[in-house]
């Protein structure tokens, strides 16, 4: 895994965003790449892009339409990866969805969808790939959480819940797999220029969120973190987010109050009224 040459990497959410960017970076380092996504059309385009990007590469690319909330499909994905490469060295769970809005009107169906995709998709991917990694006595998982998995972000309570779930799962799993040769890197990026983020325009404006990361930047940081076997990769170039993360670490109660007060003031500004 040190240099990724000939490694077999499975990436969920591989049709776009961080997943596709990481696939490009891995392929450039000589890895075999298995892309998975529920978006079949986007997946086909991603596969074509990877082939065109490295036309002389001798490594394999496999695109497998996959709904990560479907256990049988995830199991089939890992079987195909194993059949293609004879092993599974890296599994990156970047399939994810985001929804924002006030909890009063937040649809239960949206909450279930986020938990099913963001958390259960990670859980099912681990269960499907782990037997192979145990036989190999090696392997590495990369879980895509978010800074929302460390923060208390108003208007993103459901999204936070799903990403905190990934964080807790990763921590417990690292303890469970200690000494097995299987590593886990959990990634906590701030806002990245991806299709998912671009759809949440209203929430972005209300929360005054600025996008300061690109998928390629995150992908390169991920590969470096895997090579170093890092447990935590937090990417927060936004000064306000970095400050909130530090406050949350030092004094969670105070962080909730400070972030809550800032949110109340933002709401008042949008309503054209002074905060009470």
C-alpha positions as a printed Julia matrix, in Angstrom:
276×3 Matrix{Float64}:
   0.0     0.0     0.0
   2.99    2.31    0.45
   3.02    3.39   -3.17
  -0.33    1.97   -4.44
   1.26    0.23   -7.43
  -0.87   -2.79   -8.4
  -3.13   -2.25   -5.38
  -6.84   -2.97   -5.83
  -8.96   -0.02   -4.71
 -12.76    0.07   -4.45
 -14.38    3.5    -4.37
 -18.07    4.03   -3.69
 -19.5     7.32   -4.91
 -16.92    7.08   -7.66
 -18.87    8.8   -10.43
 -18.04   12.33   -9.28
 -16.53   14.56   -6.63
 -13.96   13.28   -4.17
 -14.49    9.67   -5.23
 -13.65   10.3    -8.87
 -10.73   12.58   -8.0
  -9.26    9.88   -5.76
  -9.71    7.3    -8.51
  -7.7     9.53  -10.86
  -4.96    9.94   -8.28
  -4.81    6.21   -7.56
  -4.71    5.29  -11.22
  -1.85    7.71  -11.74
   0.06    5.76   -9.07
  -0.58    2.42  -10.79
  -3.55    1.1    -8.84
  -6.38   -1.03  -10.19
  -9.6     0.9    -9.59
 -13.14   -0.35   -9.06
 -15.7     2.45   -9.26
 -19.15    2.07   -7.74
 -22.06    4.49   -7.87
 -25.84    4.43   -8.02
 -25.67    6.86  -10.96
 -25.11    4.43  -13.85
 -24.81    7.11  -16.51
 -22.36    9.16  -14.45
 -20.42    6.0   -13.65
 -20.0     5.21  -17.33
 -18.74    8.72  -18.01
 -16.32    8.49  -15.08
 -14.91    5.22  -16.41
 -14.44    6.75  -19.85
 -12.72    9.79  -18.32
 -10.28    7.61  -16.39
  -9.4     5.62  -19.49
  -8.87    8.77  -21.54
  -6.88   10.41  -18.74
  -4.35    7.52  -18.72
  -4.66    5.83  -22.13
  -1.37    3.93  -21.76
  -2.01    2.6   -18.27
  -1.73   -1.16  -17.84
  -3.95   -1.32  -14.76
  -7.59   -2.34  -14.76
 -10.71   -0.22  -14.36
 -14.04   -1.75  -13.41
 -17.28    0.2   -13.07
 -20.05   -1.47  -11.07
 -23.46    0.23  -10.69
 -24.14   -0.09   -6.97
 -26.68    1.13   -4.46
 -24.65    1.18   -1.24
 -27.81    0.84    0.83
 -28.47   -2.56   -0.76
 -26.55   -5.31    1.04
 -26.6    -7.8    -1.83
 -25.34   -5.19   -4.3
 -22.47   -4.2    -2.02
 -21.54   -7.85   -1.52
 -21.57   -8.31   -5.31
 -19.37   -5.24   -5.74
 -16.67   -6.65   -3.47
 -16.89  -10.08   -5.13
 -16.3    -8.48   -8.53
 -13.37   -6.49   -7.19
 -11.83   -9.66   -5.78
 -12.4   -11.55   -9.03
 -10.76   -8.75  -10.99
  -7.67   -8.23   -8.85
  -7.38  -11.25   -6.59
  -7.38   -9.05   -3.49
  -8.88   -5.88   -1.99
  -6.32   -3.43   -0.66
  -8.29   -0.21   -0.26
 -11.96    0.56    0.19
 -13.04    4.19    0.17
 -16.62    4.94    1.16
 -17.3     8.3    -0.44
 -20.89    7.66   -1.48
 -22.92   10.24    0.38
 -25.86   12.59    0.25
 -26.58   15.82    2.09
 -29.79   17.6     3.02
 -30.17   20.79    5.01
 -33.01   22.67    6.6
 -34.74   23.46    9.91
 -35.53   20.4    12.01
 -39.17   21.52   12.32
 -39.83   20.76    8.67
 -37.07   18.25    7.94
 -38.57   15.19    6.28
 -38.13   11.86    8.02
 -37.56   10.32    4.59
 -34.56   12.6     4.06
 -33.15   11.61    7.44
 -33.52    7.92    6.63
 -31.91    8.39    3.22
 -28.89   10.12    4.72
 -28.41    7.52    7.43
 -28.85    4.69    4.93
 -26.36    6.13    2.44
 -23.83    7.91    4.62
 -23.66    5.44    7.49
 -25.19    2.14    6.41
 -23.36    2.36    3.08
 -20.11    2.53    5.06
 -21.13   -0.31    7.36
 -22.16   -2.61    4.49
 -18.95   -1.88    2.57
 -16.88   -2.88    5.61
 -18.8    -6.09    6.16
 -18.45   -7.05    2.5
 -14.71   -6.33    2.19
 -13.5    -7.34    5.63
 -13.34  -11.14    5.12
 -10.93  -10.66    2.21
  -8.78   -8.2     4.16
  -8.67  -10.58    7.13
  -7.43  -13.4     4.9
  -4.79  -11.09    3.46
  -3.97   -9.74    6.93
  -3.8    -6.33    5.29
  -5.97   -3.59    3.84
  -7.13   -0.07    4.46
 -10.49    1.66    4.71
 -11.05    5.34    4.02
 -14.31    6.66    5.46
 -15.62   10.01    4.26
 -17.08   11.83    7.2
 -17.09   15.65    7.27
 -16.28   18.52    9.59
 -20.0    18.15   10.28
 -18.98   14.91   11.99
 -17.12   16.99   14.58
 -19.35   20.06   14.79
 -22.86   21.09   15.85
 -23.99   22.78   12.65
 -27.47   24.38   12.71
 -29.64   23.56    9.69
 -27.54   20.43    9.16
 -28.64   18.4    12.18
 -29.52   15.33   10.1
 -26.33   15.48    8.08
 -24.31   15.93   11.29
 -25.99   12.87   12.78
 -25.02   10.7     9.82
 -21.42   11.92    9.8
 -21.01   11.62   13.58
 -22.22    8.04   13.12
 -19.4     7.39   10.66
 -16.93    8.91   13.11
 -18.09    6.74   16.02
 -18.16    3.62   13.86
 -14.6     4.25   12.68
 -13.29    4.77   16.2
 -14.83    1.56   17.56
 -13.78   -0.4    14.49
 -10.16    0.72   14.8
 -10.11   -0.69   18.32
 -11.75   -3.91   17.13
  -9.26   -4.36   14.28
  -6.18   -3.4    16.27
  -3.26   -5.65   15.38
  -4.89   -7.18   12.3
  -2.93   -5.18    9.72
  -6.11   -3.41    8.61
  -6.1     0.37    8.89
  -8.8     3.04    8.83
  -8.46    6.69    7.9
 -11.47    8.88    8.63
 -11.63   12.03    6.51
 -13.25   15.21    7.83
 -13.2    17.81    5.03
 -14.79   21.23    5.21
 -16.91   22.27    2.26
 -15.66   20.85   -1.03
 -16.65   21.94   -4.53
 -18.78   18.88   -5.34
 -22.24   18.34   -6.9
 -23.69   17.5    -3.47
 -22.66   20.84   -1.95
 -23.78   22.85   -4.96
 -27.35   21.59   -4.51
 -27.66   23.08   -1.01
 -27.64   26.72   -2.12
 -30.11   28.04    0.45
 -28.34   26.46    3.4
 -24.95   27.61    2.12
 -26.16   31.21    1.88
 -27.85   31.2     5.28
 -24.81   29.73    7.02
 -22.4    31.97    5.07
 -20.42   28.92    3.99
 -17.43   29.4     1.71
 -16.03   26.57   -0.39
 -12.25   26.45   -0.11
 -11.4    22.86   -1.1
 -11.39   21.07   -4.45
 -11.88   17.32   -4.93
  -8.33   16.98   -6.27
  -6.88   18.64   -3.16
  -8.8    16.29   -0.91
  -7.85   13.24   -3.01
  -4.14   14.02   -2.77
  -4.38   14.53    0.99
  -6.23   11.21    1.32
  -3.53    9.22   -0.46
  -0.85   10.84    1.69
  -2.82   10.02    4.84
  -3.22    6.38    3.76
   0.52    6.08    3.12
   1.17    7.46    6.61
  -1.57    5.26    8.13
  -3.17    8.3     9.7
  -6.36    7.81   11.66
  -7.7    11.33   11.29
  -7.5    13.59    8.25
  -9.19   16.9     9.02
  -9.13   19.48    6.22
 -10.45   22.85    7.37
  -8.85   25.78    5.54
 -11.79   28.04    6.48
 -10.67   30.1     9.5
 -14.14   30.12   11.06
 -14.49   26.34   10.74
 -11.0    25.77   12.12
 -11.88   27.97   15.11
 -15.15   26.13   15.67
 -13.37   22.76   15.56
 -10.85   23.88   18.16
 -13.58   25.29   20.41
 -15.59   22.08   20.04
 -12.53   20.1    21.1
 -11.71   22.34   24.07
 -15.19   23.12   25.38
 -18.14   21.46   23.59
 -20.75   23.21   25.74
 -19.34   26.64   24.95
 -19.05   25.71   21.28
 -22.76   24.88   21.11
 -23.65   28.24   22.68
 -21.3    30.26   20.48
 -22.38   28.53   17.27
 -26.01   28.79   18.31
 -25.74   32.52   18.98
 -24.01   33.1    15.65
 -26.81   31.19   13.92
 -29.48   33.25   15.71
 -27.84   36.43   14.52
 -27.69   35.13   10.94
 -31.4    34.33   11.05
 -32.16   37.82   12.31
 -30.12   39.36    9.52
 -31.99   37.35    6.9
 -35.29   38.38    8.46
 -34.2    42.02    8.61
 -34.63   42.17   12.37
 -32.15   42.71   15.23
 -31.27   39.6    17.24
 -33.08   39.55   20.59
